[in-house]
């Protein structure tokens, strides 16, 4: 009895998978009237490559800007290391986010296999951990404790540098 139910369940699952594949094929064929069949994958691959190039350019330009800023600070006899580290850390965080977007486009639009999705998951996990650790290193506090820390600092009357933290828009008193 259990074997028959299991076989029927697998048969239903198999039909569902076949139905999904057939529907995907129909959607691709219907949209293929706009462009030839292989163009969609090529276009998605080029978009992913452009996003990757953007990430690399962010790193390169950010590195040059950080070096320029370090030179200016050194010539003005201001501290160089801490400000350069903070600036390049922000650049690195932005580049990591852009590269994650490129990986997502590459995996979802071009190479949608179980292996590529698993690889994407691992890459996103590693880059997310890097982003969190970079944020904690730059700010001196883990991101999920930042609001509590800022509240304690404000309560004690100390100035909080929250330039990296987005501020909610507030209505001005008097309605204007």
C-alpha angles and dihedrals in degrees: 000000000000091000092054092050091048092050091049091049091051090048091054091047090049091051091049092052091048090049092051092050091047092049091048089050091051092049091049092047093048092050091043089078088079097050135009115272101258095044096080094060091044092049093049090048091051091049090052090049091050091051090050090050089050090054092050091047090051089055094046097045091041090051091051091047091049090051091049091048091049091052092050091049092048092050090050089048092241124140109283109181102057096045094044091049092050094046095048091043090058090048091049092050092052092048091051091054092050092049090051088054090052091051091050093051091046093050101040100039103032115020109025103171130130090250093051092047090051090049090049090051091052093047092049090048093050093045092046091052089048091050093050093046091047090051092048091048094050098043098033092232135073113259097243091056096047097093092049091048092049091049091052091048092051092046090055090050096248122139115253120210100215098156090128093050116085113238123219115242113254129202113239118246112261093036096268 
